[in-house]
């Protein structure tokens, strides 16, 4: 019994070292690339120009890291999808939640890459830091191939300069929030509006508006990202776009008001030994994502960034 306990302790002590060595070996395998990130855009000095070659590479990455949740045909029906409350995106529907282009239009490839880089907090979609820039570029191209070709193409929405925060701006933001957002998010932005218990996505899956006073949010964890989501809406959900109904300064007013309501961080999720090791990071269904995609979890734990 004592011997087993000693071996278990040695295993726990050695685990971080083994993970570190695995990451180092993986990094050495990809040292030949010259990928750089510029904001949310990928610049590949060694980029392969042939679309066919890029799709072949992308499918290889997709089959290894994405298929479990998103499915063979990108319809969000992979073998692990059933266990997730926040369902994987159905790429074939064209409903891409987080993007920079107007509602109803084709996303840009950099939007897919941004999701790979950032993940979707509180869900099983972890940041894919185990991938190189070239791999992200390739799998983003492959994901784009699932999206209906008849979707219109439009330019990305421009993020205007944020006005200086003031009491007047906050007052305007509060008024606009109560008029446009409170029915779902609640008067105090805690996700408990009168419609909150009756919302579904386009597949009739139950969906709940987030408590906007807690962090992290799925994507709107910076002011610019929140401004973009208010502008574009979230396709396939009840969250509408406000690009045309609110002027840029009004959208910024709502952003500043919501930011002023921040109160605390979401409850940490400590399921299992690895969850306890990562208790400063994992929230919501991220622990399920860790179980599904150990490569992404390992890269995140090691803090590999671009």
N, C-alpha and C positions, 0 to 999 in steps of 0.2 A: 504493500500500500504506500509506504514511504517512498519507495523507489519510483512508483508511478507519479506521485506528487512532485518529486524532484524533476522527472522528465517533463512534466507539464509546465513547471516553472521555467525550465531551460527553453522549452518551445516558445513560451510567451516572450522571453528575453530575446530569443533569436529571430522572432517573426519580423520585427522592423528591419533587421539587417538583411534578411532574405528578400523582403520586398524591395529594399534599396538596391540590392544587387540585380534583381530582375529588371528594375527600371533602367539601371546603368547599361545592362546588356541590350535592352530594347533601344536605348538612345544610340548606342554604338552602331546598331544595325541601320540606323537612319541618318548617320552623320553626313552622308554624301549629299543630302538635300541642301538647297539654299533658299528655304522658305522664309518669308518675312511677313509680318502682319502690320498693316497700317490702318489703325482703327478697326472697323469691322470688315475691311477688305483684305483679301489674300493676294499677295504678289509673289509669284513663283518664277525665279530666274530659270529654273529647269523645267518649266511647264511644258507638257506635251500638247502640241497644237491639235492633234487629231481628236475630234469629238468621240469617235469610236473607241480609241484607246483609253480615253478618259473615262468613258462609261464602263469599259471592262474593268478598269482599276476600281472604279466606284462601286461596282457590283460586288467585287471581292471584299471590300471594306464593309459594305452594307450587309452582306451575308454573314459576316463574322460578328458585327457589333450591333446591328439594328433590327435584324429579322425577327428576333425573339419577341419584340413588342410590336413592331410595325408590320410584320407579316411579309410573305413572299412577294405579294403584289402591291405593297405599300398602303394597304387599306386599313392599317391599325388593328389587325386581327391576328397578330402573332400568338404563339402558344402561351406567352406570359401575360397577355392583355387582360385575361379574365380576372386576374387577382388585383388589378389596379383600379382605384377609384377614379383617378384622373386618367381617362382613356388615351392611348397613344394616338397621335395625329394620323388621320386618314389622308395621305398625300394624294391619292387618286381622286378624292372629292374636290381638290383645289382649295379646301378650307385651311389655309396656312395661318396659324394664329398670330405669330409674331413676325412682322415684316415692316418694310419702310414704304411700300407702295400703297396707293389708295384701296379702299375696300372694294372687293370684287375683281381686282386686277391680279396679274401674275406677280409673284414675289421675285425679287432679284436673287441671284445665287448668293450674294454676300449676306442675305437675310438668313439663308439656311446655314451658312458658315457661322454666323453670329450665334445661332442656337447651339451649334456644336461646341463653340467656345464657351458659352455662358451656361449651357444647360437650361433647365426650367425649374427653378427652385421650388421646393415643397413637393415635387413630383418625382417619379422614377427616372426622369430624363436627366442624367448626370452630365456635367461638362465632359466632353470627350478629349481630355488632355493627353490621352495615350496616342492620339493620332498626330501625325506631322501635318504641316500646312498643305503639302501636296495631297495627302490622303483626304483631308477635309475638303479640299477643292474638288477632288474626284468624286467623293460620295455625295457632295452637294449637287454635282452635275447629274448623278444617277437619280437622286431624289427628285430633281427637277423633271426628269423624264417621266415620272408618274403623273405629273400635274396635267390636267386637260389642256390640249394645245389650243383650244378655242378661247381660252381666257384672254382678255384684252391686256395689252402691255401699256403701262403708264410709267411716267417718271416718278422717282422716289419723292416723297413729301419733304419739303425743305423745313428744317428746324430753325425757326427764327430766333433772334437773340432774346434771351430772357430779360424781362423788365426788372428793375430793382424792386425788391419786395417792400411793401408798405402796408400800412393799416387799410388804406383804400383798396389796394389790390386784394388783400385777404378778405375784406368785406365783400368785394365783388365775387371772389372765388366761392365764398360760403353761399351766397345767393344763387350762383349758377349751379353749385353742387346740389343744393336742396331742390332746385327745379329740375335738374337733369339726371341726377345720380342716386338720390336718396331712396327712390322707390325700390331699388334693388340693394344698394349698399347700406341703407339705413341713414337716418338723420345724423348720427354720430360716426358714420363710415365703418361700423363694426360688422357689416355683412348681414344685417338683420332687418332689412327693409320689408315692407308689406308683401312684395312679390318674391322674396328670397326663397321661400319654401316651395315654390311652384315652377321653378325654372328648369329647362332642359336644353341640351344641345341639339344640333340638327339631326342626330340619330336617336333623339328622345332619351338619352341618358340623363339622369338627374345631374344638375350642376348648381353649385352654390357660389354666390359672389364672395370675393375675399374680404376679410376684415382688413381694411386699409390702414388701420392704426398699428398693425403688427409688421415686423420685418423678419425674414425676407419675404417679398412678394414674388410671384412667379417670374416676372421679368422687370417690372417697373421699379427697380432699386436705385435708379439715378433719376434726376429730374428730366433729363433729355429722353430717357426711355419711357417715362411716364407720359411726357408730352406726346411722344410718338404713338403710344397705345391709345390715348384719348383721341388723337387724330385719326388713326386707322381703324379703331375698333378691334374686336377679336372675332374673326370670321368663324362661323359655325357655332357661335354662342350668342346669348342675348345682348352682349356688349356691342352697341352700335358705334359707328364712326361719327366724330364731331368735326371732321375736317371742314364741312360746308356750313354747319349750323352755328359754330362758334368761331369767332375771329381768333387769330393767333394770340393776341394779348389776353383774350378771355380764357383760352386753353391754359396759358401760363398762370392765370389767376387761380384756376382749379388745381393745377399742380401745386402751387404754393400753399393753397388752403389744405390740401390733403397732406402735404409734407408737414404742415404745422400740427397735424393731429397724431403724428407718430408717438407711440407710448412705450412700447417694449418689443422684445424679440419673441418669436413664436416658440412654443414649448419644444424642447429638444427631444429627439427620438433616440432612445438608447437600447434598441432591441439587439440582443446578442453581444458577444465579446467584441466584434469589430465595431458595432454601434457604440459601445462604451468607449472604445479607443478613439472614436471620432465624434464624441459627444458635443464638441464645440462647433460641429458643422452640420450634422444631419438633422433635418426636420421633416415632418410629414412623411411622405412616401419615399423619401430619398433612401431610407434603409432598404426598401424593396429593390430600388434601382441598384444598390450596392450588391445585393444577392444575385440579381440578374446579370449584372455587368461588372465583374470583378476587375477587369482591366481598367475601366474608367474609375472605379473606386480606388484602386491602387494609385493611379496617376494623381487623382485628387488628393489623396492622403499624403503623397509625397510632395505635393505643392508644385507639380510641374506646370509651368505657365508659358505662354508665348508673349 
